[in-house]
């Protein structure tokens, strides 16, 4: 007697997969790699968690970080959907889950990495350049008119003011606190009892991260899912293809293309910071 297709589907474990790859942020340039954003990824997550026959949801993480706000929005939606559908979430670190990338990984119930993956960087950074001496050298005068004591703070063409630095450091401290609380809440007693080391913003290999409790096991997605759900497990990728070109039009197209290429260089620099 032939076996119906519907019966086969019921007997085949399905694991919806969502890939979180690239910088996390609000990039909207018409040219350059698309960023991971809540606007783009939340509908994908909702479809993945609603997949018929799902036994768990897998997240493939490959990100050097980015916007803490976007990381928070995405992580909260992952937890909401996991609770709503009563499904475990498994995160698989590929090359890197650093800073915001690790923030996203912590939304999962379990985190897996390869021994050579880069994991960690639990901290917050703000970086830029300053050129006041350059302007002075060429006889250029910087003119800034603003209402509000700190409105023009950290202007790259003006000398640094310590009071502005203090304001920025206070903001970074608050964001770091949110990050630490998220990691502590999600990882709990699995973390090694050495906060000074764990939260130093250092990065580790997957093996080092395992020793610190930042990940649960070493392993790749295919092997882990086959061990958990059987050799016939079906991984269904819900992630839309990541586009580089999005049809720039209008008089500003040239400037937008140039800005998009700079975004691509910035993303490359973020990966290079971790030796990737």
RARA-V511384 format. One record per run of one state. SS is the DSSP state (2 for helix, 1 for strand, 0 for the rest). FROM is the first residue (numbers start at 1). TO is the last residue. If there is no record, write none. Layout:
SS_FROM_TO + SS_FROM_TO
This chain:
0_1_4 + 2_5_11 + 0_12_13 + 1_14_21 + 0_22_23 + 1_24_24 + 0_25_30 + 1_31_31 + 0_32_35 + 1_36_36 + 0_37_37 + 2_38_49 + 0_50_53 + 1_54_63 + 0_64_65 + 1_66_66 + 0_67_67 + 2_68_85 + 0_86_87 + 1_88_98 + 0_99_99 + 2_100_105 + 0_106_109 + 1_110_113 + 0_114_117 + 1_118_120 + 0_121_131 + 2_132_137 + 0_138_161 + 2_162_190 + 0_191_194 + 2_195_198 + 0_199_202 + 1_203_205 + 2_206_212 + 0_213_216 + 1_217_218 + 0_219_220 + 2_221_229 + 0_230_233 + 1_234_237 + 0_238_244 + 1_245_245 + 0_246_252 + 2_253_272 + 0_273_276
